[in-house]
């Protein structure tokens, strides 16, 4: 059986790229303008607590309560920096 290296990628709100390569999920933050790589992220960096779950306590992998209810802020690389 052949070992397939399949790259599946999507870009979601405020330039986060999620890819799946060889069974591994890779999450990166990319520039909102030029789409260059800025930094690697993990699931804790993008977790959001929906307002519909206001009565439920969500925790990240380190046991900290998830309090972010909105998207990450827009992000720009040094060349595209917006003031």
Buried (B, 14 or more C-beta within 10 A) or exposed (E): EEEEEEEEEEEEEBBBBBBEEEEEEBBBBBBBBEEEEBEEBEEEBBBBBEEEEEEEEBEEEEEEEBEEEEEBEEBBBEEEEEE
